[in-house]
Amino acid sequence: MKKYAIITCASVLLFFLFVWGEGLIAQATREESIRIKDATGRYVEIRLPVKRIVVLPSDALEMVRALGAKDLVVGISDGIPKEPLFWPELKDRPVVGRWSEVNHELIAELKPDLVICYGRWPGPELEKKLTPFGIKVIRLDFYRICTLEKEVKIFGRILNREKEAKELTTWYREKLNLIQEELKHVNHRPDVYVESYTQYHTTGPGSGGHEMCIMAGGRNIASNFSIPYPQITPEWVLAKNPHVIIKAVSFSNCYAMIDSSLLKGVRNKIMARPAWDNIRSVRDGKVYVLSSDIWAGPRVIVGISYMAKWFYPDMLRDFDPEELHGEYLERFQGIKYQGIYVYPQ
């Protein structure tokens, strides 16, 4: 019975990831424009072709590069120049502020057709300030598993890169299907404690960490919570006694990281928490640290792959998440693989 429940859960999640339904849509209203429904549920009409864009989130900028549209970028946020190795061809573009707070006058001076930002950040003031200049704001997240493919398809339509968008979404589907195929006969899922960036905050239903855990074949011990990021106590984790602990960390510029000391330090602190040596995952050394670079966003498939490998090392003996990551970076980002993103490696 458990086996069928696992298969059903995975199938439902894949359905939300890869099947069009209610949500983001793109439709032609006339030959020279399209009307899209963005991450907020808001309809926006965009005149085509789009020739100039300002991109605020690194997730969206990564997607621009994956679709071969980097030449359209005329403005970026201030985090991009801080990672020059990862963004060699984009690091010198004009900076318009932070991804969550921008200088509206600087954006207006660049005269973009579009500004790409997250669904929630910056706030609605962005539209109010830019609309008088005839600048459209498109809110697409590119970090939510359940909408990633739909957003890629819409973005491909906006940027006239539909072929590239299809190539990318096909690659995502193939890699996820490979993991699900390997795990389809699993009868017993490991209990997993997933801790987000903040200490003692876990990931419940509605969070990306929860969905990643389920897709990787784990059983999230926080699955009964009613909010996405509940705060818990050390004693609660002790009582749950998980088989595996996953800790997400947000360190900048992991692409340039040459040693694992920062990630190792995080893991050591978790394993040294009072009384946590009584948790079987700590006793067995099954405590893993995972960088935000592959925790969410366009590379979420890499994070899922590492989780699956950690959950089922014997079943996935020949499966290599690092190789998958390298394939993505070289094929879709045009850069070589390097950096440190997990610990233990």
Backbone torsions as a table, in degrees:
resi	resn	phi	psi	omega
1	MET	NA	-39.7	179.6
2	LYS	-63.0	-37.4	-179.0
3	LYS	-60.2	-43.9	-179.5
4	TYR	-66.9	-34.8	178.3
5	ALA	-64.9	-39.5	178.6
6	ILE	-63.4	-47.9	-179.1
7	ILE	-61.7	-42.0	-179.5
8	THR	-63.9	-43.6	179.7
9	CYS	-61.3	-46.1	179.9
10	ALA	-62.7	-39.6	-178.6
11	SER	-65.1	-40.0	180.0
12	VAL	-64.7	-42.8	179.8
13	LEU	-65.0	-41.1	177.6
14	LEU	-65.4	-32.6	177.2
15	PHE	-61.1	-47.6	-179.3
16	PHE	-65.7	-30.6	-178.8
17	LEU	-76.1	-36.0	-167.6
18	PHE	-118.4	-2.4	-177.1
19	VAL	-111.0	136.2	177.1
20	TRP	-72.9	137.0	176.3
21	GLY	-153.1	-148.3	177.1
22	GLU	-70.1	145.5	-179.3
23	GLY	138.4	-138.0	-175.9
24	LEU	-70.5	132.8	178.8
25	ILE	-137.8	159.1	173.3
26	ALA	-137.7	130.3	-179.8
27	GLN	-144.5	145.7	179.3
28	ALA	-75.5	131.1	174.8
29	THR	-100.9	-29.7	169.7
30	ARG	-160.3	175.7	-169.5
31	GLU	-58.2	-35.6	-173.0
32	GLU	-101.5	11.7	179.2
33	SER	-151.2	159.1	173.0
34	ILE	-130.3	156.6	179.7
35	ARG	-117.0	120.0	-177.1
36	ILE	-118.2	156.2	173.4
37	LYS	-110.6	115.0	-171.3
38	ASP	-88.7	-168.6	-174.2
39	ALA	-65.4	-16.9	179.7
40	THR	-94.5	-4.0	-175.2
41	GLY	87.0	7.0	-177.6
42	ARG	-90.1	138.4	177.3
43	TYR	-89.3	133.8	-180.0
44	VAL	-133.8	131.9	176.5
45	GLU	-98.6	131.6	-174.9
46	ILE	-122.5	128.7	176.4
47	ARG	-80.2	137.2	179.2
48	LEU	-110.5	152.4	-1.1
49	PRO	-82.0	153.3	174.2
50	VAL	-85.3	126.0	-175.6
51	LYS	-116.1	-22.3	-176.8
52	ARG	-139.1	127.9	-179.4
53	ILE	-134.6	144.2	168.7
54	VAL	-106.2	128.6	-175.5
55	VAL	-117.7	120.1	-176.9
56	LEU	-91.5	-52.1	-178.7
57	PRO	-80.0	145.0	175.8
58	SER	-65.2	-30.0	177.3
59	ASP	-59.7	-46.0	-179.8
60	ALA	-68.6	-37.2	179.6
61	LEU	-66.0	-37.8	175.5
62	GLU	-61.5	-38.1	179.1
63	MET	-70.9	-36.9	175.6
64	VAL	-58.1	-45.4	-179.3
65	ARG	-68.5	-37.1	178.3
66	ALA	-62.0	-30.8	-179.4
67	LEU	-92.4	6.1	176.2
68	GLY	71.9	31.1	-175.6
69	ALA	-117.4	23.2	-175.9
70	LYS	-62.0	-26.0	-179.0
71	ASP	-68.9	-14.1	179.0
72	LEU	-82.2	-13.1	-173.0
73	VAL	-78.3	121.8	178.8
74	VAL	-114.8	-6.2	179.8
75	GLY	-156.1	147.5	-176.9
76	ILE	-138.3	174.1	175.0
77	SER	-93.0	168.9	-170.4
78	ASP	-72.8	-10.6	178.9
79	GLY	-76.6	-22.3	-174.8
80	ILE	-67.8	-46.8	178.5
81	PRO	-62.8	-17.6	179.3
82	LYS	-77.2	-8.9	177.8
83	GLU	-125.0	64.9	-173.0
84	PRO	-64.6	-29.3	180.0
85	LEU	-70.4	-35.9	-179.6
86	PHE	-78.3	-30.5	-177.0
87	TRP	-119.7	56.2	-174.2
88	PRO	-60.6	-34.9	-175.6
89	GLU	-95.4	-3.2	-176.9
90	LEU	-122.0	-10.1	-173.9
91	LYS	-64.2	-22.4	-176.8
92	ASP	-99.4	5.9	177.0
93	ARG	-69.3	153.7	-178.7
94	PRO	-55.8	135.8	179.6
95	VAL	-94.3	132.6	-177.2
96	VAL	-112.4	7.1	-179.3
97	GLY	129.2	-164.5	177.6
98	ARG	-81.7	163.4	178.8
99	TRP	-64.1	-22.7	-177.4
100	SER	-107.1	-8.4	-177.6
101	GLU	-154.1	116.1	-170.7
102	VAL	-119.6	167.7	172.6
103	ASN	-95.9	107.4	-174.7
104	HIS	-65.1	-34.2	179.9
105	GLU	-65.9	-39.4	178.2
106	LEU	-63.7	-40.5	177.9
107	ILE	-62.8	-45.5	-178.6
108	ALA	-60.3	-37.3	180.0
109	GLU	-64.1	-28.3	-179.2
110	LEU	-80.2	-13.4	176.9
111	LYS	52.8	52.9	178.3
112	PRO	-78.3	157.1	170.7
113	ASP	-77.1	-35.4	-175.8
114	LEU	-138.3	150.9	165.4
115	VAL	-118.5	126.7	-179.8
116	ILE	-102.1	127.2	179.4
117	CYS	-145.6	175.1	177.2
118	TYR	-69.4	164.2	179.1
119	GLY	-61.9	-35.5	-174.2
120	ARG	-105.0	-23.8	-173.8
121	TRP	-129.5	142.3	-13.6
122	PRO	-62.2	174.7	-177.2
123	GLY	-72.7	-178.3	-176.3
124	PRO	-62.1	-11.4	176.7
125	GLU	-60.2	-26.9	-179.1
126	LEU	-60.7	-47.5	178.2
127	GLU	-64.3	-40.9	-178.0
128	LYS	-61.6	-38.9	-176.8
129	LYS	-78.4	-32.0	-173.0
130	LEU	-95.3	-23.4	-179.3
131	THR	-56.9	-40.9	178.4
132	PRO	-60.5	-21.1	178.2
133	PHE	-91.7	3.7	-178.8
134	GLY	74.2	21.3	-178.6
135	ILE	-98.6	125.7	179.7
136	LYS	-86.4	146.2	175.5
137	VAL	-113.8	124.2	178.4
138	ILE	-114.2	125.3	-177.2
139	ARG	-106.8	106.8	177.5
140	LEU	-132.5	134.5	-172.4
141	ASP	-85.9	-50.0	-177.1
142	PHE	61.9	18.4	175.0
143	TYR	-125.7	-8.7	-179.1
144	ARG	-92.0	124.1	-175.2
145	ILE	-58.8	-41.6	-172.2
146	CYS	-72.6	-13.6	-179.6
147	THR	-122.2	3.3	-172.1
148	LEU	-59.5	-49.7	-177.1
149	GLU	-65.5	-39.5	179.9
150	LYS	-62.6	-40.3	179.4
151	GLU	-68.4	-37.2	177.2
152	VAL	-62.6	-42.5	179.5
153	LYS	-63.2	-43.8	179.1
154	ILE	-64.2	-43.7	-179.9
155	PHE	-62.6	-39.6	176.4
156	GLY	-60.9	-37.7	177.9
157	ARG	-67.8	-43.4	-179.4
158	ILE	-62.6	-42.4	-174.1
159	LEU	-93.2	5.2	-177.4
160	ASN	59.9	42.5	178.6
161	ARG	-129.3	47.2	-176.0
162	GLU	-66.6	-36.1	178.3
163	LYS	-63.5	-44.7	179.9
164	GLU	-65.9	-37.5	178.6
165	ALA	-64.2	-41.2	178.5
166	LYS	-64.8	-40.0	178.7
167	GLU	-61.3	-42.5	-179.1
168	LEU	-68.5	-46.3	-178.7
169	THR	-67.4	-32.5	175.5
170	THR	-64.2	-40.6	178.0
171	TRP	-63.5	-45.9	176.5
172	TYR	-54.7	-48.7	-175.9
173	ARG	-62.3	-43.1	-179.6
174	GLU	-61.4	-42.4	-178.2
175	LYS	-69.8	-41.4	177.5
176	LEU	-66.1	-40.8	178.8
177	ASN	-63.2	-34.8	178.4
178	LEU	-62.5	-43.9	178.6
179	ILE	-64.6	-47.2	-178.3
180	GLN	-63.1	-35.5	178.9
181	GLU	-65.4	-40.6	-179.7
182	GLU	-67.2	-29.2	-174.1
183	LEU	-102.3	6.7	-172.7
184	LYS	-67.3	-19.8	-179.5
185	HIS	-100.7	10.8	179.8
186	VAL	-68.4	131.2	179.3
187	ASN	-104.5	-28.5	-175.8
188	HIS	-129.5	116.2	-179.4
189	ARG	-91.5	142.3	177.1
190	PRO	-71.7	144.9	173.3
191	ASP	-77.4	130.7	-172.7
192	VAL	-127.1	132.1	169.6
193	TYR	-101.1	117.5	178.5
194	VAL	-107.1	118.2	178.5
195	GLU	-106.6	127.2	179.8
196	SER	-77.4	-165.6	-172.7
197	TYR	-61.0	-36.9	-177.7
198	THR	-86.4	138.1	-178.0
199	GLN	-58.5	132.7	178.6
200	TYR	61.6	28.2	168.1
201	HIS	-114.4	119.0	-177.9
202	THR	-99.7	-173.2	-176.1
203	THR	-121.4	111.5	179.5
204	GLY	-96.8	-176.0	177.6
205	PRO	-54.7	137.8	-177.0
206	GLY	98.3	-9.2	178.2
207	SER	-99.5	156.2	177.0
208	GLY	-65.8	-36.5	179.6
209	GLY	-62.2	-38.8	177.8
210	HIS	-63.8	-46.3	-178.4
211	GLU	-65.5	-38.1	177.2
212	MET	-62.1	-44.7	-179.6
213	CYS	-59.6	-45.7	-179.3
214	ILE	-65.2	-45.5	179.9
215	MET	-62.4	-30.8	-179.9
216	ALA	-82.7	-1.1	176.6
217	GLY	94.0	15.4	178.4
218	GLY	-97.3	166.5	173.4
219	ARG	-113.3	108.7	-177.0
220	ASN	-70.6	121.7	-177.9
221	ILE	-70.0	-10.7	177.8
222	ALA	-99.7	17.1	-174.4
223	SER	-68.2	-14.4	-179.5
224	ASN	-92.8	-1.4	177.6
225	PHE	-73.9	157.6	-177.9
226	SER	-103.8	0.2	179.0
227	ILE	-126.1	155.5	-173.2
228	PRO	-68.0	-38.6	-173.9
229	TYR	-130.5	69.9	-177.8
230	PRO	-74.3	147.0	172.7
231	GLN	-86.4	134.4	-178.6
232	ILE	-124.4	180.0	178.9
233	THR	-112.6	157.7	176.2
234	PRO	-58.4	-34.6	-178.8
235	GLU	-66.1	-33.9	178.4
236	TRP	-63.0	-43.2	178.5
237	VAL	-65.6	-41.2	177.2
238	LEU	-57.0	-45.0	-178.8
239	ALA	-65.9	-36.0	179.4
240	LYS	-73.5	-28.6	175.0
241	ASN	50.5	59.4	-174.9
242	PRO	-67.8	154.9	176.2
243	HIS	-75.1	-31.0	-175.1
244	VAL	-138.0	143.3	172.9
245	ILE	-119.4	129.2	175.7
246	ILE	-116.7	125.1	178.5
247	LYS	-116.1	122.7	176.5
248	ALA	-89.4	136.6	178.4
249	VAL	-129.5	151.6	-179.8
250	SER	-116.9	84.6	175.6
251	PHE	-105.4	132.1	-179.2
252	SER	-75.4	148.6	171.1
253	ASN	61.2	46.1	175.7
254	CYS	-65.3	-21.6	178.0
255	TYR	-62.8	-29.4	-179.9
256	ALA	-96.1	-0.4	-177.0
257	MET	-70.3	131.8	-177.7
258	ILE	-114.1	-9.2	172.9
259	ASP	-141.0	160.7	-171.0
260	SER	-98.9	18.7	-173.1
261	SER	-61.9	-38.9	179.7
262	LEU	-64.8	-46.5	179.6
263	LEU	-66.8	-39.9	178.2
264	LYS	-61.7	-40.4	179.1
265	GLY	-61.5	-40.0	177.3
266	VAL	-62.4	-45.8	-179.9
267	ARG	-62.1	-43.0	-179.3
268	ASN	-62.2	-38.4	179.6
269	LYS	-67.0	-37.6	178.1
270	ILE	-65.2	-45.4	-177.9
271	MET	-68.6	-19.9	-179.9
272	ALA	-94.7	3.6	178.8
273	ARG	-61.4	142.0	-175.4
274	PRO	-52.3	126.8	175.7
275	ALA	72.0	-1.9	-178.5
276	TRP	-74.1	-8.7	173.8
277	ASP	-69.5	-7.1	175.2
278	ASN	-88.5	-7.7	177.5
279	ILE	-83.5	133.7	-173.3
280	ARG	-63.2	-32.9	178.7
281	SER	-64.9	-35.0	177.4
282	VAL	-72.4	-44.9	178.2
283	ARG	-59.4	-38.6	-177.0
284	ASP	-87.5	-1.9	-179.7
285	GLY	74.8	19.1	-178.3
286	LYS	-95.9	58.5	176.2
287	VAL	-119.2	123.0	-172.4
288	TYR	-128.0	142.2	179.2
289	VAL	-111.9	134.2	-172.9
290	LEU	-131.6	127.1	-176.2
291	SER	-71.4	150.3	177.6
292	SER	-62.3	-22.3	179.3
293	ASP	-58.6	-32.6	-178.5
294	ILE	-119.2	9.5	178.8
295	TRP	-80.2	-34.3	178.9
296	ALA	-153.0	-178.8	178.2
297	GLY	85.8	-165.1	-176.1
298	PRO	-59.6	-22.3	-179.2
299	ARG	-101.8	21.7	-179.2
300	VAL	-60.6	-28.8	178.2
301	ILE	-61.4	-31.3	178.3
302	VAL	-68.5	-43.9	177.9
303	GLY	-61.9	-41.5	177.2
304	ILE	-61.8	-39.1	-179.2
305	SER	-64.3	-42.6	177.5
306	TYR	-63.5	-43.6	178.8
307	MET	-58.3	-47.8	179.9
308	ALA	-59.2	-41.0	179.1
309	LYS	-63.6	-40.8	179.3
310	TRP	-69.7	-36.4	-179.6
311	PHE	-71.4	-37.8	-173.2
312	TYR	-132.4	64.9	-176.6
313	PRO	-62.2	-32.3	-179.3
314	ASP	-76.6	-42.0	-179.6
315	MET	-68.4	-33.2	-176.3
316	LEU	-108.9	38.4	-176.1
317	ARG	-57.3	-38.5	-176.6
318	ASP	-94.6	3.6	-179.1
319	PHE	-91.4	128.2	-173.3
320	ASP	-121.6	99.5	178.9
321	PRO	-60.5	-34.1	179.7
322	GLU	-64.1	-39.7	177.1
323	GLU	-64.4	-40.1	177.6
324	LEU	-62.7	-42.7	178.7
325	HIS	-61.5	-44.2	178.8
326	GLY	-61.5	-39.8	178.3
327	GLU	-62.2	-42.7	179.6
328	TYR	-63.3	-47.9	-177.1
329	LEU	-63.4	-42.6	-177.4
330	GLU	-75.1	-40.3	-175.2
331	ARG	-79.6	-40.9	-172.8
332	PHE	-108.2	-16.6	179.1
333	GLN	-112.0	-13.9	177.1
334	GLY	70.2	25.4	177.9
335	ILE	-130.5	157.1	-179.4
336	LYS	-75.8	159.3	177.0
337	TYR	-79.4	133.1	172.2
338	GLN	-164.0	174.2	178.4
339	GLY	101.3	175.7	178.8
340	ILE	-131.1	127.2	-171.4
341	TYR	-125.5	-15.5	-178.4
342	VAL	-140.1	159.9	171.5
343	TYR	-151.1	134.8	-5.5
344	PRO	-65.7	151.7	-179.9
345	GLN	-79.7	NA	NA
